[in-house]
Amino acid sequence: MQKTQPIYIDTLEQLEKAHPNMKQCKVLAVDTEFHRETTYYPEFALLQIYGQGQCWIIDPIVLKDLSLVWDIFCDQQILKVFHAGRQDLEIILKESGHLPSPIFDTQIAAALLGLGQQIGFGNLVQRLLKKVLPKQESFSDWVSRPLREKQIEYAADDVIWLMPIYQSLYDSLEARGRLTWLQEEQAKLCSLETYQETPDKLMWRVKGSNKLKGLALVRLRTLAVWREEQSQKRNIPRRRMIADEPLLEIARRDTVTMDVLFSIRGSSQGFARRFGQDIIALCEACRNTPESEWPSNSKRKHPAEGTDLRLELLGSLLRLKAEDGDISAAILCHKSDLSELASWGRQCKQPEPDVPCLHGWRRELVGEQLLRLLRGEISLGINPKTGEPVVEVRSVS
């Protein structure tokens, strides 16, 4: 693959000159560089774009007006290709107010082809293109200016090699009839709702939240929202405001006082003095929350009798279908969803549980057979001739 010299853009005049060439591309490979270690919001440091043999490196720190780029990203006639694009899309949404569309995420595409659930870009390039990308600039300071030549070359590689990766994955998905699967998987990435925080989302993100119930969950939900607002206001990471562990411990306490806050490990005395009264007031107010508004933690339900055996059978069928489909079992069905199915299997006449493996392409590939196994309509056996596991249809009276 012949590489061209990337064009570095840090003036509006340069962007205006490049814009028509970008606009002519049917497919653009896109990546960003950013820092997020010490801030709540990502520090947008670089935007890389590649199409029709040309790479553009755009400097958003110097060039503030990127409206010409955002216009291209909204063009429905141009496909935008990302690898693991969740954070890239979040940055673009924050900077432009819009999500790029349409998109193609090569990490998701690779997962649907059995190449690993979250394969890194470098590993994917090495596996598909037999090319080893340099890693020396992986932890570069992308905010400082001027950028070194090695940094620019590293940033350019992220989109230059993304294009043949896209072409290879697209062809494979098309050949195996899985392009519609990719569209289903990417629907969440392309939804504004994905990037909008809600009280429940913030609460369940706290490590250990599934261990709480009742008013403790009400307090955690309230405290998680408060932490989010304070972190945004100060533009600092959540953990620097207060880490998950002390936040969870505060939520556990039926009564929260200054003495309690001073005694909790991970909650500094400075934090307690500055925010203690606010936290106490929030926790006290939670007492007035009607029980009908308490969060529900369905994961705390006790497993039904015989669930372990059903779970083993479901897991065996899942692995069999994953192997047949050359795809990761974890992509087909999460362990917690399989557990929910196993519990439901005790009384199959109830409405089906709302789990991802019972929707879309997953239901077609494995979900329907998981249900049939629980209903006793099929069984697992061993082919005596080959010694391989097989799915057998049973007659149900």
N, C-alpha and C positions, 0 to 999 in steps of 0.2 A: 504494500500500500504506500503510495507516494504522498508525503506530507508537504503541505505548503506553509509558508511563514504566516503565523497568525497576525491579524491586524489589531493593534491596540487602539482602543477608542476612549478618549477622555474629554472630547469637546463635542458640542452639538453639531458643528460643521462636519466632523468626521462621521458622526452617526447618520446625519442626513445623506451623506455620500454612500454609506453602506446600506441604508434602508432599502433602496430598490432591489439590490441583489438578494437581500434576505427575503424580501416579499415574493420573489420569483421561485423560491424553493418550495417544493411540495412537502418535504420532510426536513425538520430542523432538530438536531441533537442539542440539548440544553442542560446546563449544570450551573451551580452557584458555589461560591466559597463564602463562608461566614464564620463568625465566632459567637459562642453562646455560653462560655464557661462562667463569666462574671456578670451576665445581664439576663433579664427576663426575656426581653425581645432580642432576636438574633441580630447581630451587627452585620449587615449586608456589605460584603467586601468586594465581590467580583461576580460578573455574569459572563458565562462562556456560551457561545452559539456556534454551531457548525452546520453547513449545508452546501451542497454542490461543490465540494472540494475546497471551500474557504472557511477559515475559522476566525471569528471575531471575539476579542477579549474586551469586555466593556467595564469601565471603572465607575461604579455607582457612587463612590466616595467623592470623586472630583466632579463627575457629570451627574447632576441631580435630576435632570429632566429626561426620563426614559419613556415618555409617552409614545414615541415611535415604535419602540420595542413592544410595549404593552398592546399596542394596536395589532401588531403581528401575532402576538400570543392569543388574541381573541379571534383571529381569522380562522373560520371553520374549514377553509380549503388547505390549511397548512397543518400537518401533523407534528406535534411537539413530543420529542422522545426524551425521557428521563430514566435514570437508574435510581431506584429507591427514592422516588420523587416527593415523598410526604413533606419533608422539611423545605425542599426547594419551592414547592407549591405554596406552602405557608408563607414563605418570604415574599413570593410574587403577589399573593393575595394582599398581604399587608402593604406592600409598596404601591400596588396598582389599583387595588379595590376589586380585582377580578381574578378568577381562576383560568389558567390556560385551557383551551379546548380546541380540537380533540387532543388526547394524549396517548402515549404508549409507554408503559413502565416496564423496562427490561428485567427488573428483579422479579416482578410478578409473573411476567412471561416465562422466565427461566423456571420458576417454581412449578408452573403448570406443565412443564416438560420434564419434570423429575430431576432438575439440576440443583435442588436444594431449596429450602424454604426461604432463606434470607442470604443468598450468596452475594458476596462482595463483588464490586466491579472488577477489581484486579484479578480475582480468581476466575471470574466469568470470561474475561479477555484471554487469560492463560488457557482456560479449558477449551474455548471455542476457536480462538485464533492462534493459539500456540505462541502468544506474545507475552513477554514478561515486562510489565510497566515498572518504571522506577518508583521507589517509595520514599526517597529522601525528603521530599517536601510535604509529606502527609500532615505534619504538625507545624507548618509554616505560620508565621505571623502575616495574615492576609490583609490586615488593616494598615500596617505601616507602609509608607511610600518613600522612595520609589520601590516597585517590585523588582526583584532580581530576574535575570533572564531565565534561570532554572525554574523559578516559580511560574513564570508565564508559560514555559514549555510544559510543565507538569499540569497546569490548569487546562491548556489546550488539549493535551492527551485525553483528558476526561471526556471530551466531546468528539474528538477526531475518531477515537476507537469505539465510541458509542454507536456510531453509524453502522459499521459492519456487524456489530453485535445485534442491533435492531433488525437488520436485513436477514441475518441467520435465524433469529428467533421467530420473526414474522413468517418466514418460509416454512419453518417446522410446525408452527401453530396452524397455519393454513393447511398443510399437508395432513395433519391429524384432526382437522375439524374442530380446533379449540380456540379459534379467534373470538367466538361468542363468549367462551369462558372468560377470556381476558376482559372483555367489555363488562361482564358482570362484576368481576373482581375490582375493576377500576372505578366502578360507579361510586363507591364510597370516597375515593380520592377526589373525584370531581364534584362532590356535593359540598355546598357551603356549610351544611350542618356539621360536617366532620371537624371543621375548624372553629366551631362555636362552642365555648365552654358552657356547661350547665352545672347547677349544684350537685346533681347526682354523679355526673362524670368526674367532677373534682373530688368528690367523696370516695368513689370506688378506686380512684388512682392512688390514694394513700395506702402505702404498704401495711397490710394487716387489717384493713377495713372489714374484710369478710369475717373477722372474729368478733365483731361487735353486733349488738342488736338493740332494739327499743330506743330509749332516749339517748343512749350512748351514740347511736348512729345519727340521731338528730343533732347532737352536739358536734359530732365530727363533720357533718354536712355544713353546718353553720360556720365552724372554724375553718374548714377548707375554703369556703367562699371568701371569708375574711382574709385568709392568707393570700389568696389569689389577688384580691384587690390591693392589698398592701404591697405585694411583690411588683405588680404592674405600676403602681404609683411611684415606687422607688427604682424601678427597672433593675431589680436584682432577682437571682434565681430563688425559687420557692424555698429550697433547702437553707439558703442564707437568711431568709426571714425566720423560719423555724422548720426543722427537719420533720420527717414523717413520724419518727418514733416518739418524740415528746408531744407532738400534736395528738397522736393516738392515745397516749397516756392521759392527757388532759381530758379527752373525750370520755375516757373510761370512768372518770371520777364523778360520783353522784353530786358531790359538793366541791366547788372550785373556789379556793381562797388564795390570798397572797402567799401564805405559808406553803400551800400545796404547790404553787407555781415555783417557789424557791427550791422546793425539794425534788422536783422532777429532773431526772438526769437528761442532759441535752438542752435544757432550757436555762439560759444564762440569767444571772441576777439582773444584768442590765436590761435584758429583754423583759423580764418580769416587772421591773420597775416602770419601764416605758409603756408597756402594753397590758400590764396585768389587770387594771381596772376595766379596760375594754373587754378583755377575754372573760372576766368574771361576769360582766353584764350580759354578754352574749350567751353564756352558759345558763345563767338564771332565766333569761327570756325563753330558752328552749323548753323549760318546764311547762310553758303554756301552749305548746304545740299539741293539737288534738291527735289522738292515737291514729285516726284515719289518715293523717299526713306523715306518719312515721315511715321512713324508708324500709323496704322489705328486703331481707337477705335470704333469697331462695336457696343459696348454697349451704345454709345451715340446716336444711331439712335432713332428718335422719334417713339413711338409705333403707329402702323397703327390704323385707326379708327375701333372701335369695339373690339380691342385687349383684353380689360379687361374682356368682357363677354366670349370670347373664352378661355382666361386664366382660368377663373373659371370652365368652362366645362372640359378643359383638366386636371385641378387639381383634379376634382371630379373623372374622369376616372382613373387617376393615383393612387389615394388613394384606389379606388375599386380594381384595379389590384394588388396593393401592399398587400392589405388585403387578397385577394384570394391566393396570392403566399406566404403569411407569410414572408414578407420581407419589409424592410424600404422603404418608398416612395422616400426618399432622395438618396438612393443607385440607384434606378431605373432611376431617372431623376432629375437633379439639377434645381433649380428655374429659373436660368438664361437661361437654355436650353429650359425649358417650355415656357418662355417668347419669345424666338426666334421662337419657333414653332407657338406660337399664332400670332406673326407678319406675319410669312410666310403664315398662314392660310387664309389671305385676298386674296392672289392670288396663289392658290394651283398648278397652272400650271408651276410655276417657279421650278428650281431644288431644291430638298429637302435640307434643311439646314444640315450642317455637325455637328451633335451633337451626343454625346455618346449613347443616348437612341434609335438611329436609326441604331445601329450596334450590331452585335453578339447576345448574349442571351437576351439583353435588348430589341432589336427590336422584337424578337420572343415573349417575355412576354408582352410587353406593347407598343413598338414603332409603330408597324403596326396598332394597334387599335387607337393610337393617330392620326395617319395620316387619317385613315378611318373616324374618328369623324370629323376632319377638312374638309374632302371632302363631308360630309353629308351622308356617306354610312352606318353609325350606329348612334344610339342616346342613351341617358341615360334615364331610366325610373324607375318606382317603381312597383315591383310585388304586385298586389292587395291582393294576398293570404298571402304572408309572410311579406309584408311591407319593403322588402329588395330592395336596388337599383340593377338594372340589365342593361346589355347592350343589346340593341335591334337592329336587322338588319333592315335597311330601304330600300325600293325600290326606286332607283334613276332613273328618266326618262331622 
